[in-house]
Amino acid sequence: MGIFHEEGVDQLTILIEMQNGQLALVAPSNRGGPGETIEDAKRNIRSFIIPHYQRYDSMIADEVQGVRAFGSASQVQTVQSKVNSKFARHFIALDTTLEHQRTRAQTAKR
């Protein structure tokens, strides 16, 4: 739908501030250093903990050694095709997770 613009951050939490009905990311500043100066307006701020998603996977020789390639009667499975299959499975799961998070964000806005 193109309603989200993604940009990575190197923090564990972010603050989202709404001012005059518009959302704005609060820029980080050094501890003890100068912060942002903001004019008086109706403001609301929310803190969000950034979730971390991690998966572990492995592959051993027995997973491909002497194993027939999927859908083939005579070809053996290659290491690269097995790695690609594992990447695809993880990509689908992480992409689905991201879509779920986006849906939750849309639901929370209402």
C-alpha positions, 0 to 999 in steps of 0.5 A, a space after each residue: 500500500 506504500 503507507 510505510 517508509 522504512 529506515 533503520 535505527 541503531 537504538 533499542 527504543 524510539 520516541 514518536 512525537 505528534 505535534 499539531 496532528 503530525 508525527 515526527 521522529 525525535 532526533 537523538 542527542 548526546 547525554 548532557 548535550 543540547 536537545 531539540 528546541 520545539 515551539 509550544 504546541 499541542 504535543 503527545 509523545 510515545 515510546 516504542 521498544 524496537 523488537 529484535 527478531 532472530 533465527 538460527 539455522 544450520 545445515 549438515 552434509 547429510 541434508 544434501 549428500 545423496 539427496 534427490 533434488 525436489 521434483 527431479 528423478 535423477 538430479 541430486 540436491 546441491 548445497 546452494 539450492 538447499 541454502 536458497 530454500 532455507 533463505 526463502 523460508 526465513 524470508 517468508 517468515 520475516 516478511 510475514 512478521 513485518 506485515 503483521 507488525 504493519 497491520 497492528 500499527 494500522 489498527 492502533 492508529 484508529 
